[in-house]
Amino acid sequence: MTLAARLSAIDEKIADSARQAGRTPEEITRIVVTKFHPAQLVRDLHALGVRDVGENRQQELTAKRAEAWDLDTRWHFVGQAQTNKAAAIRRAAEAVHSVDRMRLADALHRAAEHDVLDVLVQVNLTQDAGRGGTALSDAEELAEHVLSLDSLRLRGVMAVAPLDEEPAAAFARLRTVADGIRRLAPEATWISAGMTGDFTEAIAADATHLRIGTAITGPRPDRG
Ligand SMILES: *Cc1c(COP(=O)(O)O)cnc(C)c1O
């Protein structure tokens, strides 16, 4: 299958899943995760109408954005971030989905130049503290901290479903956290959830932003 065929097949599935959940496809943003692929893929996707791409490593994000500088692509950072990379991430991304601790929020804020940066609080839906994300019970406190930093715009929440649990059950917990945060910040409406294996369940749980890699790009070269 060609890239164009894979993209349109996934977009059809997204639209079907949205309608089955009583939603409209227009309320869902499909981010194509291009990690490990060359910048040329971002160009090929752009030619097919894709404007939102995701990366999970700062160096790769920075390099690809520089190579694709002439495109009006929006870059979403979705990976675990070291605080010493915060300034570089901020320069290269329109949105950071993976704010999982106050120190990272502070570092992103300190790196501000003039634009406001869209950020999401990443929530860990597993029992394993080594996976990315803040504990469910700390998510609102982290959201309040982000709200206190005026160069950051809190947009909502992000999570990756655990490997050993039904995604629907995990996404239901995310939905509860999202509701709590929206009570603090009504404009924080994004729910970033759903990857190649579980985007249908994420749509049913009200995800607004899907992060889809391999189903659209094909297998990741070597490191993937
Ligand atoms: C790689 C990645 C994705 C996309 O994964 P696929 O299973 O290839 O769709 C989504 N979210 C994050 C955080 C990722 O690192």
The ligand as an ORCA input file, in Angstrom:
! r2SCAN-3c Opt
* xyz 0 1
  C       5.602      6.302     18.711
  C       4.531      6.946     19.471
  C       3.214      6.958     18.999
  C       2.771      6.255     17.718
  O       2.854      4.864     17.877
  P       2.252      3.836     16.796
  O       1.963      2.626     17.592
  O       3.327      3.638     15.773
  O       1.038      4.434     16.212
  C       2.256      7.611     19.757
  N       2.565      8.223     20.915
  C       3.826      8.247     21.397
  C       4.089      8.932     22.688
  C       4.847      7.603     20.697
  O       6.086      7.623     21.192
*
